[in-house]
Amino acid sequence: MPAARPQDATLELSRDDAQLARTGLTSDEVASRTARGLTNHQPNTTSRSVWAIVRTHLFTLFNLTLGACAAVIIVLGRWLDLLFSLAALANIVIGFVQEFSAKRQLDKIALLRQDPARLLRDGEIVQVKLEEIVLDDVLLLSRGDQVPADAVVLTADGLDLDESLLTGENDPVVKQPGDKVFSAASVVGGSGRVRVTAVGERSHASRLAKEARQFAPINSELRAATERVVTWISIGLIPIIAIVLNGQMQAVGGWHHAFETGEWRDALVVAVSSVASMVPQGLALMTTISFAVAAVKLARAEVLIQEQPAVEVLARVDTVCFDKTGTLTEGGVTFDQVHPLAGGNELTESAREALAHFGHDPHANPTAAALAPAFETTAGVEPSGRLAFSSANRFSGLEFASSGAWLLGAPEVLLDQGPALDRALELASQGMRTMVLASADALIRDDDERPVQKLPDRWEAVALLTFREQVRSDAAETLAYFTEQGIDLKVFSGDNPATVAAAARLAGMDLQNDAVDASALPEDGDELTEAALNHHVFGRVSPHQKKNMVTGLQERGRVVAMTGDGINDALALKHADLGIAMGNAAPATKAVSRLVLLDGKFSRLPSVLAEGRKIIANIERVTNLFLTKTTFAIMMGLALGLLAWTFPFLPRQYSTADLLMIGGPSFVLTMLPNNRRYVGGFLRRSLHFAVPSAVVVTLCVVGINYYAKFLAPDGMPPTRDVQTANFIVLVLVGLWILCVGSRPLSAARWTLLLGMYMALVLVLLIPISLTYHQFTLPGPQLLAAALIIAAVGSVLIEINFWVHRRWMRHHQPVAFRAGVASGEV
């Protein structure tokens, strides 16, 4: 039998540390350190600041352009023409309220983790708030505590720490006097006293999270496309405004005449109407509303959206990376089975009784505690001696009067070289956690007859016990869903590669090879990126390697989502296109994520993906409408300006036209189901449809104005008649654009179209509407001309629609063509 292993010698403390371990700091020393700011005050890193949220939604080029237009209208006192600014205001308010609500909910979650710390001061044990800890304080740690600040161990009695939040490694780490402990580690066994060596922002966890705290806006293609359009418009806005304004001044007799007669005010109002119509404020509003509705819907399913575009980004993701511990697995182990070694096929009753007591011991470590469901204790049978588990010696013990002593420990401790150890190593290579049950005559006792942490002189191994990680019950189904959707899956873990590979297989991943040991890879560079591209499961991954693997995948064109729960995941989550934190994640990790699974259920992600696909597919549908409107607004403004013809719409008239043909319908369209898979480049597709359609609309508006100026039988009709005729032409052609853009026409879409046509009739017939809009029904000739031009324009829009579909069938990715062929696109 193996001989007993020698025990590790206890390190001697220096005289100062030895004194400190007995008494702690004095009140004067605490006051001195507090006065110098050497306290454990942590910055509020739970979520984005209110100012950051305001800045994101308020200070945009989009709002600047519309704000300038609104300012001109306010100065001129034309308050009824401010309707166009309501879309921008609603966009700001809805976006701010949703993200501020998410911030408040996240802050509330973080506050639940602020447990007080136990300290030794003036020789007395006291409890203080975490921010009241000072440098050199002596912390008293015991099982279940979280280390609140970096420290060095003064005394240790079987002190085991779980550092998985920091390193990703799930196995407890034994700490001896002189060892360093880091903030955010958790005590899983034993007890000890530690001296604080770094507090507040200088702690290890704070420094690791510092880079993660730097806010960067999320990469949203929807917002980026909208901002790109606004940027293009803004670049050309100065010459466009000059042309439009000059054209309106010339239309009323020139600049000199306009200022002499005061007609410059009306000219300026219609110029503002023209410019404001060029900004796709409705598209931004519909995008914001879609995001907000999705956020509310997902919140009911325990998914917190911290930034609105997060749900859209998941629809574009093609690579999902996740940590093992806390994401793929639940962070604990379950008992697998017994492998007898002593020649029998089953354990004796005495051995089963011993395992039951090991499992039901209230001080059992997590591995031993996993035995409890499988083994029940016998009433009246109690051990006469008990030896707690020590990670330093890696075994625990029990002694019974009837059956002698039993040991439960690591194979390296309780097995010699031979078949049994080979079998244990084979099981470990399969990702199993393996322990040995051994029998002995009695435990070693001291002079007071108390068991001591020493192995008996002789013992006999009885069985190998294997344990599996607790893979989340919903992991296999979720991973299978992502695989079916063509999404590449990557596991980045700080744990043992064999353990990571085994957990991945249990979760249903089809691995061709074992996990890659990332400790053999560089911290960054092409070699690391190539490994991330070509392999799927990695163990021994450092926090910086996780981040660099994510950024490397992004550099190769991947859209990456990263899920995790530990501080060691924070950098990767922050740099990913979409960071997803589990509900039990560290506060710093939740702070940098875009999306939080509040109940920690991995299975929530498919519903988020479906919601994101609905949003991005429907927004692409309405983008065709909004970009058509923006493009014809620019073309119409330039054409009328160059011709020096009066812009035929007041702001209130144009706002209503916008509401009928685009604004109102688009709200409904964005809420309808749509599970089409995302394909990049939607802005190019939208412009391919929008530009020719805009040319048609512009020609129709120029055509009705040409008829009114030069072909009307009785000369130029009154201004209100011309404005009403232009309104009819614009809305009728716009509604046909809505018709082709809504196809295939379901019952809901037919109802929507008919409702908009009915609304057009009501706007032109209800007296209060006629007064507000300053409309007058045109005479028969002008009305007939308007209807004929609108009919011709609708036919041209229909032709453009079929040309556009033909182009998509031949020039778009294969994944998109199926939707075109089926009529869903």
N, C-alpha and C positions, 0 to 999 in steps of 0.2 A: 504494500500500500504506500501511497505517497507520504513523504514526511511533511510535518507541519511547516508552513511558510513563515519566515521571520516577519515580524511586524515592522512597519515603517517607524523610524525614530521621529519623535516630536521635535520640531524646531524650537530652539530657545528664543525667547523674546528679548529685545533690548530692555534695559532697565526702565526707560521712559515709557515704552509701549506696555511693559508689564504693569507699571503703575496705572497707566491709562486704562488698561483692561479691567482693573479692579474698581476704579473710581469714576472714570470718565472725565469730561471737562468740568471745570468749576463755573459758577455763575458769572464771575468776572471775565473768564476766558470766552464764554459764550457771548456776553455783551460786547466785548472787544471785537470779535469776529463779525457780529451782526452790524456794528457801526461801520466796519470796513467793507460791507457788502458781500462778505464771504458766506452767503446763505444759498440755500438750494432753490431759490426762486426760478421757476421755469417760464420761458416765454410762452404766450398763448399760441400754440401751434396746432390746436385742434382742428382748425379749418380756416378758410379764407377770411380776410377782414372785410368789414362792411364797405370800406373805401375801395377795396379791390373789386368787389361786386358792382358798386356804383360806376367805377371807372370803365369796367368791361361793357356796360350797357349804355352809358351816357356819352362817353367821348369817342364817337365814331365819325368817320367821314360822312356816312349816311345821315346822321343826326345833324351834323354841321350844315349840310346842304339844305335840308328841310327847315332847320332852324333859321337860316338866313332868309328863306322865302317867307316863313311865318312872320319874321320881324318886319319885313317890308309891308305885309298886309296889316299888321297891328299899327304901325306908324301911320298908315293911310286911313286907319279907322274902319276898315272893311271887315268887321268881325265875322259876318256870315260867310265869308269866303275862306275861313280857317279850317274847313272840314278836312282838308288834305293832311293837316298836321296831327289829327287824332290818331292816325295809324302809327305815326312815329312815337307819340306819347304812350299809346297802348303797348307798343313793342317794348319800350323802356320799363314801364310799370310791371307788366306780366313777367318779363325776364328777371327783374330785380326781386319781386315777391317770391317767385319760385326758388331762386337760388338762396335768398336770405332765409326762407323757411327750412331749406336743407341744412344751412349753416347752424341754425338754432337747434335742430334735431341732433346734429352731430356733436355740437358742444355739450348738449345734455347727456349724450352717451359717454363722452369722455369724462365728465365729472363723476360718474359712478365709480371710477377706479382710484379715487383719492383717499386711500386708507391711511390712517395715522401711523407714524413710525414709533417703535419703542427704543428709547435711548437710555444711556447711563450718564447721569449728571450729578455731581457732588455725592457720588456713591449711591444715589437713589435711581430706581427705574422709573422713567417718566414717559408719557406719550405726547408727541407733538405733531403738528401738521407738517407735511412734507417740505413746504417752503421755509419752515423754521429750523430745519437741520442746518448746521454750520460746519465749516471745514474742521476736521479732526474730531468731530463727534464720534462717540462709540455707539454703534448700532447693535441691537440684540436681534439676531435672526433665528427663526425657527421654521419648521415645516409650514408651507402655505404662504410665507411672506414673499413680497417682491422687493428686490434691492432698490432703494430709492436714489442712491448716488454711488459713484465709483468709490471703492474702498480697498483696503488691504486687510487680510485676515489676521486677527490677534490670537484668538483661540478657536478651536474647532473640535466638535464632538460628532464625528460622522457627518460633517456638513457636505451635502450634495446639492449642486445647483443645476437647474435647467436653463441653459443659455440659448435655447433654440430661437427665441425672438431676435437674438443678436447674430447668431452664427448659422442657424438653420439645422444644426445637429441636434437630434432628438435625445441622445443618450445623456444621462446626468454626468456632471463633471465633479470629481472629488476635489475638495479644497482643504489645504493644510495651512497652518500659520505661515505667513509670509506671502501667500498667493494673492493675486489681484482678483477682485470681483467687480463686475460692471453693472451699472444701473440697468434696470429692466429684466435682469435675470431673476429667476424664481427659485425658492428653496423647496426641494422635493424630499429632503430627508436630513435628519440630524439638526444640530444647532451650532451657533457660534457667535463670537463677538468680532466686529470689524471696525476699523478706523477709517473715517471718510477722508478720501484723498482728492476728490474733485467734485464740485457742486455746480448746479445750474447749467449754464450753457457750456461749461468746461467739461461736463461729464461725457463719457464715451457715447451714450445713446444720443445726446444732444448734438454732438459733433457729427455723428453718422447721419442724423436727420437734417443737418444744416443745409446741405445741398438740396435735399428734397423739399425744404420749405420754400424755395424760390419758385414763385408762381409763374407758370407759362400757360398761355391760352391753349385750349384744346384744338387739335387739328380737325376742324369740321369742314368737309367739302361743301356742304350746303351754305354755311356762312362765308366760306372763302369765295365761293362762286358769286354770291350776292355782293360781297365787298369788292370783288374784281370788277363786276359790272359798274358799281358805283364809282370805283377808281377811274375806270375808262371814261365814264361820264364826267367826272370831276376834272379830269385832265383837259377834256374838250369844252368844259363848261364856260370858261371865259370867252372864247370866240363864239360859242353857241349863244350865250347871253347877249353878246354884242350884236350878233346877227338878228336874234329874235327881237331885242329891244329897239334896234334901229328900224327893223321892218314895221313894228307897231307904231313907232313915231312917224315914219313916212306914211303909214296908212291913214293917219289923222291929219296929214298936211305938212309934215316935216317937224323938226325939232323946235324951230322958232315959233311956228304956229301953235304947236302943242303947249309950249310954256306960256305963250301969250293968252291962250284960251283956257288953260287949266286942264286940257284933255290929256296931258301927260300922265295924270293920275290913273285914268281908265286904261291908258296904254301900258302903264307900268303893272297894273293889276293883271291884265291878260298876259303880259310877258311872264309874270310870276307864275300864272296858271300853266303856261307852256313849259317853263323850267321845272316846276314841281311835278308835272306829269311825267317827266323823264326819269324820275327816281323811282325804282321799284319798291316803294314803301310797303305795298301790300304783300310782296313776296317775303320781305323780312318779317312782317307781322304774322303771316301764315306759318312761317318756319318757327317763330317763337311760340305761337299758340300750339302748334303740333308738338313741340318739345315739352311745353308745359302740361298739356293733356296727357302725354305719355308719362311724364314724371309723376303726375297724380295717380294714374292708373297703376304704375309699377309700385308706388309707395304702398298701395293697398296690398300688394303681394310681397311686402317686406323688402323692397329694393329701393334704396335711397339714391337719387340722382343728384350729385353735387353740382354738376355743370350741365346745362341744358343739352348741348350737342352730344353728350356721352352715349345716349341711346342710338343716335345715328352712326357713331363711330363703330359700335359693335357690329352693325349691319355691314360695314366695309372690311371688318377684320378678316384676314386670311391665315393668321397664325396666333394661337392661344398658348401662352406660357403660364405655367403655374408651379407653385411650390408644393412639395409633398405634404409636409407636416402642417396640419390645420386647413389644408385646401383639398388635396386628394385623399388624405387620411384625417381622422379625427384627433390625432395626437396621442392616442393611447394604444394599448395592445389587447388582444383577446387570446385566451388559451386555445391552442390548436389541438394537440394530442400528446399521449404518453408513448414513449418508445422504450420498453423494458430492456434492461441490459443483463439481468442476472439469470438468464436462461429461461424465464417464464414469459408467458404472453399477457399476463395481467398482474396488476399490483396487488399486494396483500392488503388486508383490511387495515393493518397498522400503518402501511405506507399511505393509503388513502386518507386515513385519519390525520396523519402528519401534514399532508398537502392541504387538507381542509383548514387546519389551524394556521398554516402559513398564509392562506388566502384570506381568512377572516380576521387576522390580526389587525386591529385599528391603526397600527403604525406600519403596516406593510407598505413596501414601495409599490409603484404602479404595476410592475411586472408580476410580483407575487400576488397582489390584490386581484389580478385577472383570473386566478385559480378559484376564487370564491364561487362563481356561478356553477362550476363543474363539480365541486366537492362540498359536501355538507358535513358539519361537525356532529359528533354523537353527544347527546346530552349526558352530562356528568363526567365526561372525559376531558380533563384539563392537563396541560403540560406542567411538569414540576420545575422546569427551567426554560428560560426563553433568552435567545441571543438576537438582538436587533440586527437588521441588515446594515452593512457598512460598505459603501462603494470603494473605500480604501482597500478592504480585504475581500470584498466581492462575495460574501456568503452570509447567511443567517442560520440560526439553529434553534431546535426545540428538543426538549428531553421529557420522556414519559416514564412513569414508574414501571409500566408493564412492558414497553417495547424498546426502551433505550433511547438513544439520541438520533436525531435526524438533521441532516444538513441540506440546505438549498443554496446553490451558488453557481458561479460561472464554470464552464468546462475547463478553462485554463487553470483553475484553482483546484478542482476536485477530480481531474482525470490525468493519468499518466499518458505518455506516448503509447499509442496502440490503436486497435480497431475502434474502440469506443470514442476516442478523441477524433479519429478520422471521420467517424460518422457524424459527430457533433459539428465538425468543420464543414462537412458536406451540406448539412442542414442549414448552417449559417450562410453558406454561399448561395443558397436558394432564397435568401432574404428573411429567413426565420430567426427570431431571437431564441437562443437555446440556453437552457439551464439544466443542472444536474441535481437529482435527488440522491443522497447517499445516506447510509446508516452507520452508526457507530455505537460503541458501548455506552459512552457518557460524554457530556460536555466537560471541558476544562473549567475548573472553578478556582477562585482565589481563597485566601485564608478565611474569608467570611462566608464561604460557600455560595458566592455569587458567580454565575457564568461569566467568563472573560472572552474577549474577542481573539481566541486562538483556536486553531484546528486541533482535533484530537490526535493522538499519536497514530491511530489507525482508523480507517473507515473503508466502506465498500460502496461503490457506485451502484445504485439500484435501477435508475431509469433516466433517460433524457426527456425533457419536457420542452415542447416547442410552442412558440407564441407568434401570432401574426399581428401586423399592424391593423388597426380598425379602419379599413377603407370605408369612406362615406357610402352609405347605402344608395345614394343617388348618383355616385360618381360614374359608374359603368354606363348608365343610361344617358347621362349628359355627354360623356366622351364619345359614345356611339353616335349621338345626334350630330356633334361637331364633325365627326369623321364622315358621316353621310353627306354633310354640307360642303365637303371638300376643304375643311379647315385643318391646317397642319398643327399638330399638338406637340408641345415641348414640356418636359419636366425638369426644372432647375431646383436642386435640393442641396443643402449642406450636409446631408446624412450620408451614411455608407452607401456606395454605389450598388452593392448587391441588395441592400434593403430597399433602395429606391426602385430598382428594377422589379423586385418582387411585388412591391405595392402597385407599380404601374401595370403589371400583368394581372393582378387581382382586380384592378379597375377596368380591365378589358382591353388594354393597349396591346397591339400585336408587335412585339419587339423581335427584331431579327437578331440582335446581339444584346449583350449585357449593357448596363449603364456605363457611360464614359466617366472615368475618374478625372474631374476637372482640376484636381491638384497638380496633375501632370501637364496642364495647359497653361499658357501665359495669361496674365491679367487682362490683356487687351491685344488688339492687332488682328491681322488677317487670319492667322491660324485659329484663333478663338472663334472668329466669325464663320470660317469654313466648317468648324466642328458643329457650331450651332445650326448651320444650314443642313448638314448631312446626317446628324444624329438627333435622337428624340428624347433621350433620358440621360441626365447628368447627376452625379453625386459629388460631394466635397466641393460645391460651388461657393465661392466667396461672394459677399454682397456686391463688390465692385465688378466681379466677373458677371454676375446676373445683369447688372446695368449695361455692361459693355456687350454682352450677348444680345440684349434687346436692341441697343442702338445699332449693332452690326447688322442684325436682321433688317432693321429699318433702312439702313444704307443700301441694302440689296433689294429694296423695293417692297418689302413686306409691310403690311399694316398689322401692328402687334398689340395684342391685349395681354396684360400680365395680372395674375391673381395671386394674392398672398395675405399673410396675417402678421408677419413678424417685422421688427425694425430692420432686419437684414433684407427684407423685400422692398423697403421704402424707396431706395434709389431706382430700382428697376420699375416699380409702379409709376414713379414720377416721370421717367423718361419714355415709358411706353405710350403708344397712341391712346390707349385706354387702360388706366389702372383700376383694378377691382379689388376691394378689400373685403375680407370676411367679417362677419358681425362681431367676432371676439378678437379682432385684430388690435394691435397696439394703437393708442391714440395717434401717434405720429404717422403710422401707416394709413389710418383712415383719413388723416388730414390731407395727404398728398394724392389720394385716390380720387377718381372721378365718379365712382359708383361703389356703393357699399351694400353687400348682401346682409341685411340686418339680422336675419335669423340664421345666417351661415349656411344656407342651403345652396349647394352648387347647382342644383336642378333649376334654380331661378333663371339661369343664363339663357336657355333656349327661348323663354318667353320674352326676354329683353331683346334677343336677336330678332324675333318675329316682329316686335313692336318697332324696332329700328328699321327693318325692311319695309314695313308699311309706311313709315314716315318718309324714307328716302325715295321710295317708288312713287308715292303720291305727290311729294314735293316736286319730283321731276315732271310729273303730269301738269301741275299748275305752273311750273316754271315756264313751260311752253307758252302759257297764257300771259304771264307777267313780262317775260322778255319780249313777246310780240308787242305788248302795250308800251313798254319802254322804248323799243326801237321805233315804232311808228310815232311816238310822241316826239322823239328827236327829229325824225325825218319830216314830220308835219311842221314842227316849229321852224326848222331850217327852210323848208320849201316855202312856207307862207312868209317867213322873214325876207327871203331873197326876192320873192314876188312883191313884197311890200303890201301884202293883204292882211287885213285885220284877223287876228287869231279868233276863231268863231266860237269860243267857249269862255264863259266866266268860270272861275275856280269852282264855284258850287255846282255848276252844270257838269263840269268835267269829273268832279268827285262822284257825283251820282252815276254818271255813265260808267266810271270805273267800278263802282259798287255793283251795278247790274251785270256787267259782262264778265267781271273778273273777281272783285273783292268778295262778294257774297257767295258765289258758287265755289270759289276755291276753298273757302272754309269747310264746306260740306265735303268736297272731294278729298281733302286731306284726312278726313275722319273715316273714310270708307276702307274696308279690308283690302289688303294688297300684300301678298307674300312673295312677290317676285324677287329673285336673288339680285343683289347689287352688282352692277357692272360700271366700272369707272368711266369718266368722260361725259357725264350727263350734260355739262354746260355746252359742249360742242354739239351734241345731239339737239339740244333745245334751240341753239342759235340757228341750226340748219333748217328748223321749221319756222323759227320766229322771224328771221330776216325777210324771206319772201312774203310771208303773211303781212309783215309791217309795210312792205312796199304796196301791197294791194290796198290796205287800209288807207295809207297816205294818198294814193291815187283816187280813192273813192271820195275822201274829204276834199281834196283839191278839185275833183270833178264837180261836186255839188256847189262849191264856191264859184267855180268858173261859170257854171250854168246861171247862178244867181247874179253874177256881175255882168255877163255878156249875152246870155241867151234867154233870160226871163222875158216873156212877152210884154209885160208892163214896166220894164225897167227894173232897177235894183230894188228888191223887196225890203221891207223894214228890217232893222238889225235883229229884233227878237224873232222874226220869222226865219231869218237865215240861221240864227243860232239853234232854233228848234229843229230845222231840217238837218243841220249838221249832227245834232244829237241823235236823231232817228237813224241816219246813215251809220254813224259810229257804233251805236248800240246793236243794230241789226247785224252788221258785219262781225262785230265782236262776239255776239251770241252764236254765230255760226262757227267761229273759231272755238268757242266753248263746246259746241256740239261735236266737232271732230276731235277735240282734245279730250273729251270724256269717253270716247269709245273704248270697249264695247258698251253700248247703252243698256244698262240694267234698269230695272224698275225705278230704283232710287235716282238714277241719273236722268231718266226720262222725266220724272216728277220735278227734278231740279230745273231742267230746261224749260218745261212748260211754266213753272213758277216764275222764272225770270222774264219770259215773254209777257206773262200776265202783269208783272210788276212794271214793265215798260208801258203798257197800256194805261195803268193806273197813274203813273207819273205824268202822262200827257193829258189825262182827263180830270183829275181831282183838282178843284179850284185852288186849294191852299198850296198844292204842289206847283201849279202854274205861277202863282204869285211869288213863292219862294225862289223858284228857278228863273223867273222872268221869261217864261215861255209864252209864245203865242202860236197856236196851230197855223201852219203855213197854208197858203191858198192851194187850190187843186193842182195847178201846174207844178208848183214847187214841190208839193207833197208827192206827186206822181214821179217827178224826176228823182226825188230822194229814194223812193221805193225801188225804182228801176236800177239806180246805181247800186243800192244795197244788194239787190238780187244778183247783179253781175259780179259784184265783189264776193258774194257767198259762193258762186260757182268757181271763181278763181281760187278761193281758199280750199275748196274741195279738191281741185286739181293739185294744189300744192301738198295737200295731205297725202294723196296717193303717191306722188313723186317722192315725198319724204319717207314713206314706208318702203318703197322700192330701194331707196338709198340705204336704209338701215339693214335691209335684208342682205345687201351686198358688201357693206363697208363696216359693219359692227361685229364685235366678237361673237363667237358661236353661242355663248351662254345667253346673248341678247336676242339672237335671231329666232329662237324658239318662241319667245314671247311675242315677237312681231308676227310670226306665222299664225299663232293662235288668236291674235287680236287683242291680247292683254296689254300690248305696248302700243 
